[in-house]
Amino acid sequence: MKIIIAAGTGFLGKNLEKYFVEKGNQVYVLTRNPKRKNEIHWDAKTLGEWKNVLENSDVLINIAGKSVDCRYTENNKKEIYSSRIESTKVLQQAIDQCIDKPKVWLNASSATIYNHSETHLNTEENGIIGDDFSMNICKSWEKEFFKSETEDVRKVALRTSIVLGNNGGAFPKLKMITKFGLGGKQGRGNQNVSWIHIDDFCKAVEFIINSENISGEINITAPNPLSNEDFMRKLRKQMKIPFGLNAPIWQLEIASIFLNTETELLLKSRNVYPEKLMKSGFKFSYPEVDFAFKDLIKI
C-alpha cells in the first residue's frame, strides 16, 4: 500500500511508519521539517505541492495537532484548536482536488471526548460526551472531519486513549517518577485509566484499514481500563519498586505549573471500551495492563 502519514514525526507517527514499512508498504510523511527522502514539507494549514503525494495513495493517516501536554494558556488553547482544525480542513481540500483519492482516511481524535466517568463504561454507542475545553476541542475536530462526505473515501476518527510505549508519549515519564519513588496514586486514585500498548495501536490502525465495514468514530483503547491506583501499583510491581509516594491534588496542581502541564491529564477518569473493535473481531496482543508492562519493562 501507499500510505501517507500527516505530521508523522512524533511518537505515534514514527511507530506507525516503522510498522507499515516492515510489512512492505510505501510510507510518506508530511512534516514541517523534512529530513529524509520520504518526508515532504507542509505547514499543516495551506495547500501546496505536498498535495500531489495523495494521488493514487491507499491510506491517509492524519495525527497533526499541538500536544495537550502544556499549560492551557489562551495562546496554547488557540494553537491546540487551530492545529487540529486547520490540518483537517486543508487535507480535505487536497483530497477534493485528487483525481485518484485515498481509499481510507484515518483522522486522530481522543478518548478525552468522553465525560469524566468512574462507573459508566463509554462505548462508541453509549458514550457520554460532555462540555469543557478538551471535550469541545475533540467535538470540533470530529465535526470538521465529518463535515464533508467524500465519495469513495472511508473516514474513521480514532478516539485514542493513552498509548504506552518506551520511545515517547506519557509512559517514559511515568516510569521515571516511579523509579524515584513517586509512583503512588495521583489524586484520589479512583479515576480510570484507559490505555493501549503501542503495538496494539499500530495493529488496530492496520485492522481498520483492512476492515471496509468500519467507519465513523472508533475507540482505540485496550478492553480493560483500571483505576489509577491499580495502574500505578502494577507498574511499581513490574519495575520492582517497593513503594510509591501518593500525590494529593494540591501537590499535583503545584507540580503541574513547574512541569508546564495540566493536572487533567492525570486526574480525568477515562473509562472507555473498544466495542467496535471487539465486535469486528480484533484480537489484542496486550488486553491486560500486566502483559503490557511485562513487555515494556525489561529489568
TAURPE-V286971 format. One record per residue. N is the residue number from 1. SS is DSSP state (H for helix, E for strand, L for the rest). PSI is psi in whole degrees, -180 to 180 (999 if undefined). OMEGA is omega as a letter, one per 20 degrees, with the letter a starting at -180 (NA if undefined). Layout:
n={N & N}
ss={SS & SS}
psi={PSI & PSI}
omega={OMEGA & OMEGA}
This chain:
n={1 & 2 & 3 & 4 & 5 & 6 & 7 & 8 & 9 & 10 & 11 & 12 & 13 & 14 & 15 & 16 & 17 & 18 & 19 & 20 & 21 & 22 & 23 & 24 & 25 & 26 & 27 & 28 & 29 & 30 & 31 & 32 & 33 & 34 & 35 & 36 & 37 & 38 & 39 & 40 & 41 & 42 & 43 & 44 & 45 & 46 & 47 & 48 & 49 & 50 & 51 & 52 & 53 & 54 & 55 & 56 & 57 & 58 & 59 & 60 & 61 & 62 & 63 & 64 & 65 & 66 & 67 & 68 & 69 & 70 & 71 & 72 & 73 & 74 & 75 & 76 & 77 & 78 & 79 & 80 & 81 & 82 & 83 & 84 & 85 & 86 & 87 & 88 & 89 & 90 & 91 & 92 & 93 & 94 & 95 & 96 & 97 & 98 & 99 & 100 & 101 & 102 & 103 & 104 & 105 & 106 & 107 & 108 & 109 & 110 & 111 & 112 & 113 & 114 & 115 & 116 & 117 & 118 & 119 & 120 & 121 & 122 & 123 & 124 & 125 & 126 & 127 & 128 & 129 & 130 & 131 & 132 & 133 & 134 & 135 & 136 & 137 & 138 & 139 & 140 & 141 & 142 & 143 & 144 & 145 & 146 & 147 & 148 & 149 & 150 & 151 & 152 & 153 & 154 & 155 & 156 & 157 & 158 & 159 & 160 & 161 & 162 & 163 & 164 & 165 & 166 & 167 & 168 & 169 & 170 & 171 & 172 & 173 & 174 & 175 & 176 & 177 & 178 & 179 & 180 & 181 & 182 & 183 & 184 & 185 & 186 & 187 & 188 & 189 & 190 & 191 & 192 & 193 & 194 & 195 & 196 & 197 & 198 & 199 & 200 & 201 & 202 & 203 & 204 & 205 & 206 & 207 & 208 & 209 & 210 & 211 & 212 & 213 & 214 & 215 & 216 & 217 & 218 & 219 & 220 & 221 & 222 & 223 & 224 & 225 & 226 & 227 & 228 & 229 & 230 & 231 & 232 & 233 & 234 & 235 & 236 & 237 & 238 & 239 & 240 & 241 & 242 & 243 & 244 & 245 & 246 & 247 & 248 & 249 & 250 & 251 & 252 & 253 & 254 & 255 & 256 & 257 & 258 & 259 & 260 & 261 & 262 & 263 & 264 & 265 & 266 & 267 & 268 & 269 & 270 & 271 & 272 & 273 & 274 & 275 & 276 & 277 & 278 & 279 & 280 & 281 & 282 & 283 & 284 & 285 & 286 & 287 & 288 & 289 & 290 & 291 & 292 & 293 & 294 & 295 & 296 & 297 & 298 & 299}
ss={L & E & E & E & E & E & L & L & L & L & H & H & H & H & H & H & H & H & H & H & H & H & L & L & L & E & E & E & E & E & E & L & L & L & L & L & L & L & E & E & E & L & L & L & L & L & L & L & H & H & H & H & H & H & L & L & L & L & E & E & E & E & L & L & L & L & L & L & L & L & L & L & L & H & H & H & H & H & H & H & H & H & H & H & H & H & H & H & H & H & H & H & H & H & H & H & H & L & L & L & L & L & L & E & E & E & E & E & E & E & H & H & H & E & L & L & L & L & L & L & L & E & L & L & L & L & L & L & E & L & L & L & H & H & H & H & H & H & H & H & H & H & H & H & H & H & L & L & L & L & L & L & L & E & E & E & E & E & E & E & L & E & E & E & L & L & L & L & L & L & H & H & H & H & H & H & H & H & H & L & L & L & L & L & L & E & L & L & L & L & L & E & E & L & E & E & E & H & H & H & H & H & H & H & H & H & H & H & H & H & L & L & L & L & L & E & E & E & E & E & L & L & L & L & L & E & E & H & H & H & H & H & H & H & H & H & H & H & H & L & L & L & L & L & L & L & E & L & H & H & H & H & H & H & H & H & H & H & L & L & L & L & L & H & H & H & H & L & L & L & L & E & L & L & H & H & H & H & H & L & L & L & L & L & L & L & L & L & H & H & H & H & H & H & H & H & L & L & L}
psi={154 & 115 & 132 & 127 & 113 & 127 & 50 & 23 & 0 & -167 & -54 & -43 & -45 & -42 & -40 & -44 & -49 & -45 & -48 & -34 & -41 & -22 & 11 & 16 & 160 & 119 & 128 & 143 & 127 & 125 & 155 & -28 & 77 & 134 & -16 & 168 & -37 & 7 & 135 & 137 & 135 & 161 & 6 & 16 & -17 & 147 & 145 & -168 & -26 & -27 & -23 & -27 & -19 & -21 & 135 & 20 & 157 & -39 & 136 & 126 & 117 & 116 & 29 & 147 & 133 & 139 & 140 & -1 & 72 & 172 & 141 & 64 & 167 & -41 & -46 & -39 & -45 & -42 & -40 & -44 & -56 & -36 & -31 & -45 & -46 & -41 & -41 & -42 & -46 & -31 & -37 & -44 & -42 & -43 & -40 & -28 & -7 & 144 & -50 & 98 & 158 & 147 & -32 & 139 & 116 & 123 & 135 & 146 & -157 & 146 & -11 & -9 & -24 & 154 & 154 & 120 & 121 & -19 & -36 & 123 & 117 & 113 & 174 & -33 & -46 & 13 & 139 & 116 & 128 & -154 & 89 & -175 & -54 & -44 & -38 & -33 & -49 & -41 & -45 & -40 & -50 & -36 & -44 & -41 & -46 & 1 & -44 & 128 & 128 & 121 & 134 & 10 & 114 & 130 & 135 & 127 & 124 & 101 & 85 & 140 & -168 & 126 & 125 & 118 & 163 & -14 & 30 & -179 & -160 & -23 & -44 & -35 & -41 & -39 & -39 & -47 & -31 & -41 & -34 & 12 & 15 & 18 & 42 & -167 & 153 & 125 & -138 & -19 & -3 & 4 & 139 & 147 & 116 & 133 & 165 & 141 & 142 & -36 & -40 & -33 & -49 & -42 & -40 & -41 & -45 & -42 & -43 & -43 & -41 & -7 & 97 & -16 & -6 & 123 & 173 & -153 & 140 & 133 & 123 & 88 & 152 & 156 & 0 & 80 & 157 & 166 & 155 & -40 & -46 & -40 & -49 & -36 & -43 & -35 & -44 & -43 & -46 & -33 & -3 & 42 & 116 & -24 & 161 & 123 & 136 & 152 & 103 & 163 & -44 & -36 & -41 & -37 & -41 & -47 & -38 & -29 & -46 & -32 & 1 & 48 & -171 & 145 & -21 & -35 & -28 & -31 & -18 & 135 & 109 & 108 & 86 & 141 & 134 & 66 & -43 & -44 & -46 & -46 & -25 & -4 & 16 & 136 & 118 & 137 & -30 & 76 & -24 & 145 & -28 & -43 & -40 & -46 & -42 & -39 & -39 & -21 & 105 & 112 & 999}
omega={r & a & r & r & r & a & a & a & r & a & a & a & a & a & r & r & r & a & a & r & r & r & r & r & r & a & r & a & r & a & r & a & a & a & a & a & a & r & a & a & r & r & r & r & r & r & r & a & a & a & a & a & r & r & r & r & r & a & r & r & a & r & a & r & r & r & r & r & a & r & a & r & a & r & r & r & r & a & r & a & a & a & r & a & a & a & r & a & a & r & r & r & a & r & r & a & a & r & r & a & r & a & a & r & r & a & r & r & a & r & r & r & a & r & r & a & r & a & a & r & a & r & r & a & a & a & r & a & a & a & r & a & a & a & r & r & a & a & r & a & a & r & r & a & a & a & a & r & a & a & r & r & r & a & r & r & a & r & a & r & r & a & a & r & a & a & r & a & a & a & r & r & r & r & a & a & r & r & a & r & a & a & r & r & r & a & r & r & a & r & a & r & r & a & r & r & a & r & r & r & a & r & a & r & r & r & r & r & a & a & a & a & a & r & a & a & r & r & r & a & r & a & a & r & r & a & r & r & r & r & a & r & r & r & r & a & a & a & a & r & a & a & r & r & r & r & r & a & a & a & r & a & r & a & a & r & a & a & r & a & r & a & r & a & r & a & a & r & r & a & a & a & a & a & a & r & a & a & r & r & r & r & r & r & a & a & a & a & r & r & a & r & a & r & a & a & r & a & NA}
